[in-house]
Amino acid sequence: MDWSKAKTILIVALLITNIFLAYFLHGEQEVGNAVLNPEFIEETEELLGRNGIVLQSDIPTETGQLYNLTVEYEDMLPGTINDRFFASEGVINRNEGAVIEIDYGDEVITLINEKLMIYENPTAEAGNPIDNLEQAMELAKQFLKERGYETDDMGLSYWRETENGYYLDFTKIFQDSYIELSYTVVIIEDGRIIRMERTWLNTKEIEETDYKIVPAPKAILELLSMEDASNKTITDISLSYYFDPEKQDYLDDYQQAMEGRAVPAWRVQFQDGYDVILDLE
């Protein structure tokens, strides 16, 4: 890639954006009102289009009530997971560092930092044919329910049909908003689940707040500076909550943080499964 040319294009795009913002924000209009102007939104769409970003979703103009959420990671202690999946009959192997494996025949569960769980069963016996997305979702949720997990707080944020099954990506939801980074990915082949990855957050405390989030029409202009967002199609722009331990008060070792504050942010979903969190204040 010609990085010099790419850098030049980016600088020009940012200059255009700054001139554009100055035009709309000049005068006595409040910033919030100016960026919600239909002309601003139309120009935003054009700027994105010049960068190859196609919009198949409306740009939100309202946020509704925002909250301060205290979230905590789901319990992934080896003993708990062994009991849920293998009736405590699996063999727990503690490797160096923060990696633990639980073996039960051909089934293997890998735990990382007791926050990320990877379940694998590539030799599982084929199940009943899965003919549509609804059946795939039902199989995934039934798999979780049988192991003691709630599924009412799972929203399907992305999916695709594969050669032999489905790829499903569920995200934690709170009042119709996603909580990132909290996900359960389920891979189905030939009517059986061969892999699942899960990092899950539970809401611990909920408080109303007067937090002011950057309006979506202005926030998504940040995509112009992201190379990975170029030449993609946006399928959803929605309010979400975002928990990033690195931005919390865990300066010594953020990887050990088990809870913290999830802040409001805009979540942009692309057609290819890529998503971006715009947590601009």
C-alpha positions in Angstrom: 0.0 0.0 0.0 1.2 3.6 -0.8 1.1 5.0 2.8 2.2 8.4 1.6 -0.8 8.6 -0.7 -3.2 7.2 1.9 -1.9 9.8 4.4 -2.5 12.6 2.0 -6.0 11.4 1.3 -6.8 11.2 5.0 -5.5 14.7 5.6 -7.6 16.1 2.8 -10.7 14.3 4.1 -10.1 15.7 7.6 -9.6 19.2 6.3 -12.9 19.0 4.3 -14.6 17.7 7.5 -13.3 20.6 9.6 -14.4 23.2 7.1 -17.8 21.4 6.9 -18.1 21.4 10.7 -17.1 25.1 11.0 -19.7 26.1 8.4 -22.5 24.4 10.3 -21.4 25.3 13.8 -20.7 28.9 13.1 -22.9 31.4 14.7 -25.3 31.1 17.7 -26.6 27.6 17.0 -25.9 25.1 19.7 -23.7 22.2 18.5 -26.3 19.6 19.3 -28.9 21.4 17.2 -26.6 22.2 14.3 -25.4 18.6 13.7 -29.0 17.3 13.7 -29.8 19.7 10.8 -31.0 17.7 7.8 -28.4 19.5 5.7 -25.6 18.4 8.0 -26.8 14.8 7.9 -27.0 14.9 4.1 -23.5 16.2 3.9 -22.3 13.6 6.4 -23.7 10.9 4.1 -21.9 12.4 1.1 -18.6 12.6 3.0 -18.9 8.9 4.0 -19.8 8.0 0.4 -16.6 9.7 -0.9 -14.7 7.3 1.4 -16.5 4.3 0.0 -18.7 3.9 3.1 -22.3 3.0 2.1 -25.2 3.7 4.4 -28.0 1.1 4.6 -29.2 2.4 8.0 -30.6 5.7 9.2 -28.4 8.0 11.2 -30.0 8.3 14.7 -31.0 11.8 15.7 -32.2 10.9 19.3 -30.5 9.1 22.2 -33.3 8.8 24.8 -32.5 8.2 28.5 -28.9 7.4 29.2 -27.6 5.4 32.2 -24.4 4.8 34.2 -24.0 1.0 34.2 -21.7 -0.9 36.5 -21.0 -4.2 34.9 -19.1 -7.3 36.0 -17.7 -10.3 34.1 -19.7 -13.6 34.2 -18.3 -16.2 36.6 -15.9 -18.4 34.6 -14.2 -20.3 37.4 -12.9 -23.6 36.2 -15.0 -25.6 38.7 -18.2 -23.7 37.7 -17.6 -24.3 34.0 -16.7 -28.0 34.5 -19.9 -28.5 36.4 -22.1 -26.6 33.8 -20.7 -28.5 30.8 -19.4 -31.9 32.0 -21.2 -32.5 35.4 -17.7 -32.0 37.0 -16.3 -35.0 35.2 -13.9 -33.0 33.0 -10.1 -32.9 33.6 -8.9 -29.5 34.6 -5.4 -28.6 33.3 -3.8 -25.4 34.5 -1.2 -24.2 32.0 1.3 -21.4 32.5 -0.1 -17.9 32.7 -3.8 -17.3 32.6 -4.8 -20.2 30.4 -6.8 -23.2 31.8 -8.1 -26.2 29.7 -10.9 -28.6 30.6 -11.0 -31.9 28.7 -13.9 -34.2 28.5 -13.4 -36.8 25.7 -13.3 -34.9 22.4 -14.8 -31.7 24.0 -12.3 -29.1 25.1 -12.9 -25.8 26.9 -10.2 -23.2 27.1 -10.5 -20.4 29.7 -8.4 -17.2 29.4 -8.1 -14.9 32.4 -11.4 -16.5 33.5 -13.1 -14.0 31.2 -13.0 -15.7 27.8 -14.3 -19.2 27.2 -13.7 -21.2 24.1 -15.7 -24.4 23.7 -14.7 -26.8 20.9 -16.2 -30.2 19.8 -15.2 -30.7 16.2 -16.1 -34.4 16.2 -19.6 -34.0 17.6 -22.2 -36.3 16.0 -24.2 -34.6 13.2 -27.6 -33.4 14.4 -30.9 -32.6 12.7 -30.7 -30.4 9.5 -30.8 -26.7 10.2 -32.9 -25.1 7.4 -33.1 -21.4 8.5 -31.8 -18.8 10.8 -34.6 -19.3 13.4 -33.7 -23.0 13.8 -30.0 -22.1 14.2 -30.8 -19.5 16.9 -33.0 -22.0 18.7 -30.3 -24.6 18.7 -27.7 -22.1 20.0 -30.0 -20.9 22.8 -31.0 -24.4 23.7 -27.4 -25.4 24.0 -26.8 -22.5 26.5 -30.0 -23.2 28.5 -29.1 -26.8 29.0 -25.9 -25.6 30.6 -27.6 -23.1 32.9 -27.3 -19.9 31.0 -30.0 -17.2 30.6 -30.7 -16.3 27.0 -33.2 -13.5 27.4 -30.4 -10.9 27.5 -28.9 -12.1 24.1 -29.4 -10.1 20.9 -28.3 -11.3 17.6 -26.0 -8.6 16.3 -24.5 -10.4 13.3 -25.0 -13.6 11.5 -24.1 -15.3 8.2 -24.9 -18.6 6.6 -21.9 -20.8 5.9 -21.3 -23.7 3.6 -22.4 -26.3 6.2 -24.3 -24.2 8.8 -24.4 -20.8 10.5 -22.2 -18.3 12.2 -24.1 -16.5 15.0 -22.8 -13.5 17.0 -24.9 -12.6 20.0 -24.3 -9.5 22.1 -25.5 -8.6 25.6 -28.5 -6.2 25.5 -29.8 -3.7 28.1 -33.1 -2.0 27.3 -32.6 -2.7 23.6 -29.0 -1.4 23.6 -25.9 -3.6 23.1 -23.3 -3.8 25.9 -19.8 -4.1 24.4 -17.5 -6.0 24.7 -19.9 -8.8 25.7 -20.5 -11.5 23.1 -21.3 -15.1 22.5 -20.3 -16.5 19.1 -21.7 -19.9 18.1 -20.6 -21.9 15.1 -23.0 -24.5 13.8 -22.1 -27.2 11.2 -24.2 -30.1 10.1 -26.8 -29.5 12.8 -24.4 -29.5 15.7 -22.4 -26.9 17.6 -18.7 -27.3 17.0 -17.4 -24.1 18.6 -18.5 -21.4 21.0 -16.7 -18.3 22.2 -18.1 -16.3 25.1 -17.1 -13.2 27.1 -20.1 -12.0 29.0 -21.0 -9.0 31.1 -23.8 -8.8 33.7 -25.3 -5.5 34.8 -24.6 -4.9 38.5 -25.8 -1.3 39.1 -28.0 1.0 37.0 -28.2 4.8 37.6 -29.7 7.6 35.6 -27.2 10.2 34.4 -27.1 13.5 32.6 -24.1 12.3 30.5 -24.0 14.1 27.2 -23.1 11.9 24.2 -21.8 13.3 20.9 -24.8 13.3 18.4 -24.6 10.4 16.0 -24.3 12.5 12.8 -21.1 14.1 14.2 -19.7 11.0 15.8 -19.8 8.8 12.7 -17.5 11.3 10.9 -14.8 9.7 12.9 -15.1 6.8 10.5 -13.3 9.0 7.9 -10.1 8.6 9.8 -10.4 4.8 10.1 -8.8 2.8 7.3 -10.7 -0.4 8.3 -14.0 1.4 7.8 -13.3 2.4 4.2 -15.3 0.7 1.3 -17.7 -1.0 3.7 -21.5 -1.0 4.1 -23.1 0.2 7.3 -26.2 -1.9 8.3 -26.9 -0.4 11.8 -26.0 2.6 13.9 -27.3 2.3 17.4 -26.7 3.5 21.0 -24.7 1.1 23.0 -22.8 0.8 26.3 -19.0 0.1 26.2 -16.8 -1.3 29.0 -13.1 -1.0 28.4 -10.9 -2.0 31.4 -8.0 -0.1 30.0 -9.9 3.1 30.5 -10.8 2.4 34.0 -8.8 2.9 37.2 -6.8 -0.3 36.8 -3.4 1.1 36.1 -1.4 -1.8 37.5 -3.0 -4.7 35.6 -6.3 -3.9 33.8 -6.5 -7.5 32.6 -7.4 -8.5 36.2 -10.3 -6.1 36.4 -13.6 -8.0 37.0 -16.0 -5.1 37.0 -16.3 -1.4 36.0 -18.3 1.3 34.4 -19.9 0.9 30.9 -20.3 4.3 29.2 -22.8 5.3 26.4 -21.3 5.1 22.9 -22.4 4.7 19.3 -22.1 1.3 17.8 -21.6 1.0 14.0 -22.3 -2.4 12.5 -20.9 -3.2 9.0 -22.3 -5.8 6.6 -19.2 -8.0 6.7 -19.4 -8.4 10.5 -16.9 -5.7 11.4 -18.2 -3.3 14.0 -16.8 0.0 15.5 -17.5 1.6 18.9 -17.4 5.4 18.8 -17.1 6.3 22.5 -16.5 10.0 22.0 -17.3 12.5 24.8 
